[in-house]
Amino acid sequence: MSKPGFYGKYRDAIKFNRNIVIAGLGAFLTGALFSQLYARYDENSLANSAATLAAEYAVYIPAFALLFYIDNRSKYVDAAGRKDSKRLKGDLKKLLASFSVSEVIFSAVKIGAQYQLLQSGTEAYAASMAASTLAWAVFFVAINLMARATRLFRSNKT
């Protein structure tokens, strides 16, 4: 039996990260637009930062959940075609643990960076985009470390 190639070995991690990127791009663009529009009506930098984060999550979470479901729906069906609730619950716990830590880190970096940029006079959309870029870089490291720590991509086939 031959060894699987790089994609075969890391397929689940690659799909997971692809879904994060796709959902994240939607959130990124939403955040920039929202922040700029919000700045027209309220000059409070902290409120803008927090509201922008909420708008980004309103796009990111449903988009990621849908993409993750589409990619993994067959993974949670046993050989008889029944739902494998045990595996589903286990992976949901791993996802929750991975995202909980990573999202706290993302939120803190995003709000802190955007607030500082808005305070320095940076245009709202640019502050949102720069803060999101920084927060996403930190988030990607954290989420992949957490996914590895929780063994999210470990094969459960025994």
C-alpha positions in Angstrom: 0.0 0.0 0.0 1.5 3.4 -1.0 1.6 6.4 1.2 -1.0 9.1 0.5 0.3 12.3 -1.0 0.5 15.6 0.7 -3.2 16.5 -0.1 -4.4 13.1 1.0 -2.6 13.3 4.3 -3.7 16.8 5.1 -7.0 17.0 3.2 -9.2 17.7 6.2 -6.9 20.5 7.5 -6.7 22.0 4.0 -10.5 22.0 3.6 -10.8 23.4 7.1 -8.5 26.3 6.4 -10.0 26.9 3.0 -13.4 27.3 4.6 -12.0 29.7 7.2 -10.4 31.8 4.3 -13.7 31.9 2.3 -15.8 32.8 5.3 -13.1 35.2 6.5 -13.0 37.1 3.1 -16.7 37.7 3.3 -16.4 38.9 6.9 -13.3 41.0 6.0 -15.2 42.9 3.2 -18.3 43.2 5.4 -16.2 44.7 8.2 -14.5 47.3 6.0 -17.8 48.5 4.5 -19.6 48.4 7.9 -16.9 50.3 9.7 -16.8 53.0 7.1 -20.6 53.4 7.2 -20.7 53.3 11.0 -18.0 56.1 11.2 -20.4 58.4 9.3 -22.9 58.3 12.1 -20.8 57.8 15.2 -17.2 58.9 15.9 -16.7 56.6 18.9 -13.8 54.5 17.9 -14.4 51.8 20.5 -18.1 51.4 19.5 -17.1 51.3 15.8 -14.5 48.5 16.6 -17.0 46.4 18.6 -19.9 46.9 16.2 -17.6 46.0 13.2 -16.5 42.8 15.0 -20.2 41.9 15.5 -20.9 42.5 11.8 -18.0 40.4 10.8 -19.1 37.5 13.0 -22.7 37.8 11.6 -21.2 36.9 8.2 -18.3 34.6 9.3 -20.0 32.1 11.6 -22.9 31.1 9.3 -20.6 31.0 6.2 -18.0 28.8 8.0 -20.7 26.5 9.5 -22.3 26.0 6.1 -19.0 25.3 4.3 -17.8 23.0 7.1 -21.1 21.1 6.9 -20.9 20.7 3.1 -17.4 19.4 3.3 -18.0 17.0 6.2 -21.6 15.7 6.0 -20.6 12.3 4.7 -18.0 12.0 7.5 -20.7 11.6 10.1 -22.6 8.7 8.5 -21.7 5.1 9.5 -21.4 2.1 7.1 -25.1 1.4 7.5 -26.1 4.9 6.4 -27.1 6.1 9.9 -25.9 9.3 11.5 -22.8 8.7 13.6 -23.8 10.9 16.6 -20.8 9.9 18.7 -18.3 11.1 16.0 -20.3 14.2 15.3 -20.5 15.1 19.1 -16.7 14.5 19.4 -15.8 16.7 16.5 -18.2 19.4 17.6 -16.5 19.5 21.0 -13.1 19.7 19.3 -14.3 22.5 17.0 -15.8 24.4 20.0 -12.6 24.1 22.0 -10.5 25.2 19.0 -12.6 28.1 18.1 -13.2 29.3 21.6 -9.6 30.1 22.4 -8.8 31.3 18.8 -11.8 33.6 18.6 -11.0 35.3 21.9 -7.5 36.0 20.6 -8.9 37.2 17.3 -11.4 39.5 19.0 -8.9 41.1 21.3 -6.4 41.7 18.5 -9.1 43.0 16.1 -10.7 45.4 18.5 -7.4 46.6 20.0 -5.8 47.2 16.6 -8.8 48.8 15.0 -9.3 51.1 18.0 -5.7 52.2 18.0 -5.8 52.9 14.2 -9.1 54.8 14.5 -7.6 56.9 17.3 -4.6 57.7 15.1 -6.8 59.2 12.5 -6.8 56.2 10.0 -9.8 56.1 7.7 -12.4 53.7 9.2 -12.4 51.2 6.3 -8.5 51.1 6.3 -8.4 50.6 10.1 -10.8 47.7 9.8 -8.9 46.1 7.0 -5.5 46.5 8.7 -6.8 45.3 12.1 -8.5 42.3 10.4 -5.4 41.3 8.5 -3.4 41.4 11.7 -6.1 39.5 13.7 -6.4 36.9 11.0 -2.7 36.2 10.9 -2.7 35.6 14.7 -6.0 33.7 14.4 -4.7 31.3 11.8 -1.7 30.3 13.9 -4.0 29.9 17.0 -6.8 27.9 15.3 -4.4 25.5 13.7 -2.4 24.9 16.9 -5.7 24.4 18.7 -7.0 22.0 16.0 -3.8 20.0 16.3 -4.0 20.0 20.1 -7.6 18.8 20.1 -6.7 16.3 17.3 -9.6 17.6 15.2 -8.1 16.1 12.0 -7.1 12.8 13.5 -8.7 9.9 11.7 -11.4 8.3 13.9 -11.5 5.1 11.8 -10.4 2.1 13.8 
